[in-house]
Structure formats: C-alpha cells, structure tokens
Amino acid sequence: MKNSILILAVTGLLAGRVAGADAKVDFVKDIQPIFEQACIKCHGPEKQKGELRLDSKAAAMKGGKDGPSIVVGQADKSDLYHRVILAPGSDDIMPSKGDPLTQAQADLIRDWINQGAVWPDSAVGKAVAEAAPTVDTTFTSLGEPQPTAGEAAAIAKLEAAGVPVRPIAMNLKWREANFHMLGTNATDETIAPIKDVVTLVELNLAGTRVTDSGLQPVASLASLLTLHLEHTKITDAGLPQLKNLSHLAYLNLFDTAITDAGLESLKGLKNLKRIYLWETKVTDQGVEELQKALPNVQISRGWENEPAAKLAAVAQKEEPKAEKKEEKK
Ligand code: HEC
C-alpha cells in the first residue's frame, strides 16, 4: 500500500498536464517519469522481463524478445504503445501488474513516439524507490495525526476480524486498513469500527459487501487520501458520504453502478488526482463535467468505454500482431 501513496505523489506531479495531440512531448519531463514509475522495475537493471529494458535509449530502441517495441514516428506500429492501451486485465497489458497507465499517460507515450521518440542520450532512468521522500511531503499537508480516544479499541476490533490496520510507513502515525482480503466476508458491520480510526489515510474496501449506508463511517475519516471501492455494490446514493474528504486524492469506483448523478457528489473534492470509472454507468458528458469541475484529476475509464471507432481501430491493429507471432513459430 505504500506503493499507492507513492504513485499518488508521482502522478500528482503529472496530473497538471493535459496532453493535446499537438503539444510537444518532452522525454525527460513527460515520459521518463512514467517509465520510472511504472516500467523500469521490470525492464531495467534488476529485471529484464521480455528481454526489454526501458532505462536507456540504446537498450529501449533495441527492443525485447519480439524485436523493437518502439517504431519511431509510428505509435500505431509500436508494441510498447499497444500494450499500455489494452483493456485492464488483458494478458499482455503493461504494466503487467498494478494500476494501468491513465489515458493521459498513454496519450503522452503515443504523442512522444509519433513526434519521433526523442530521447536524450544522457537520460538514464531509475526505478522509483519504494520509500521516496515525496511521501513525507504528502503527509505534512495533513498536519499531525490526532487519534481519537476510541482508536486503539477500534483497531483491536478490526484486527480481531482479520483486517490489518497498519502504520503506512515506519516513522509515520498515519495508517492504512485493508478489507480487500476478507472479500465478501466484510460487511457493513465489519467495517463500522473505522469511524474511530481517524488516522486512516488509505482504506481498501474493494470486493467487500459494503453498502451505501455502510459508507457512513468513511465520512469521518477527514485525512483519507486513498479509497478503494471497486467491485462493490455501492451506488450514487453512497457517494455523498465522501463529500467532506477534502484530502482524498485517489478514488477507485471500477465495476460499480455509479452514474453521472454520483459524480455530482465528487465535484467538491478539489484534491482528487485520480479516479477510476471503468465499467461504471457514467457517460461521456458526465465525465466531461467532472473534468471541468476538477481540471487536475486524471479520469480513467478504461479502453472498453472508448468510442467504438477507437475500439475498432485497436482490434485492427491487434490482428497483424497476432499473425506476426504465428509466422515466427
Ligand atoms: C511487474 C513487471 C512488469 C512491469 C511493471 C512492466 N512490464 Fe512489460 N513485461 C513484463 C513481462 C513479464 C513481459 C514479458 C511477457 C510478455 O511478453 O507479455 C513484458 C514484456 C513487455 C514488452 C514486450 C517486449 C518483447 O519484445 O517481448 C513491452 C513492449 C513492455 N513489456 C512494455 C512495458 C511498459 C511500457 C511498461 C510500463 C508502462 C511495462 N512493460 C511494465 C513485465 C512487466
């Protein structure tokens, strides 16, 4: 979970940028941070998955076991671009683990390749270290944690139910709680004690049986930065509980029944940096309005929700690649 805070800190830096097809992409500023954050731990000095490295120009241009993955000037023909825009959960998607790239990040990669994949020889990437100092900066903005009187008892209760409630990092008093591993065994009742754990900054309720009214205790977690609600039964009726989470930076609503009406409740969350809306019922218009209200948020809707034309284009591009593999065998 430390990782996701880190990613928040990093994407926070990227969030301000909106890629237009014409904007000139700068490798060091725009692309290298993406590779460092999402790729180099598997494609760098430590590991070379698929025999590919993305930490230096020479290595990256050489490509991997399937040959060059960047075709200069042609994102369409570049395996590297194809892999980052696959639907979440696809076998070949990159990064192969963790959060997919956002649409904005994928667009930057596309534009960068199309603009000639300029990569200064001197730019050598490093994987982002797990304990980056940026984490501390995020937390200083929250002030000192002020545990409630009931906090210790609430934590004991949660841990007895099998929910780890741990400090987020060694010398920090902020905590994370993860209900995800209980899955559907976690009900509103299991979750209720969190209302006293006001030092929570990360809360994972993904895949639990939390209901709209079960989100009520979340409303008191004023320092919450990260909230996972994906694969749950929550609906628009639950989202007003999030209205006062003024620090919330990451919200995952993947695979929920949220509609545009639910997005209305999120428009005041000015610190929101990333929101996931794949497989929800939101519309283009609803997303556009949210983007207007929160210009710095990166909204991920997943490829499956892109206009049909784009989907068809991808399907077309996928085919030749499959054929190529066949030929090789
Ligand atoms: C958790 C590890 C992991 C991360 C992170 C990761 N990859 Fe990969 N990548 C792999 C593995 C494993 C393979 C080889 C299997 C395959 O071909 O699907 C691979 C293969 C590839 C290939 C094909 C290389 C070839 O020639 O066969 C490309 C291109 C690629 N990754 C790009 C990326 C990019 C871009 C990122 C970051 C956005 C990324 N990967 C992040 C594990 C990872």
Boltz pocket constraint, residues with backbone or C-beta under 6 A from the ligand:
constraints:
  - pocket:
      binder: B
      contacts: [[A, 34], [A, 35], [A, 38], [A, 39], [A, 40], [A, 41], [A, 42], [A, 43], [A, 49], [A, 50], [A, 51], [A, 52], [A, 63], [A, 64], [A, 65], [A, 66], [A, 67], [A, 69], [A, 79], [A, 80], [A, 83], [A, 84], [A, 91], [A, 92], [A, 93], [A, 94], [A, 95], [A, 96], [A, 97], [A, 101]]
      max_distance: 6.0
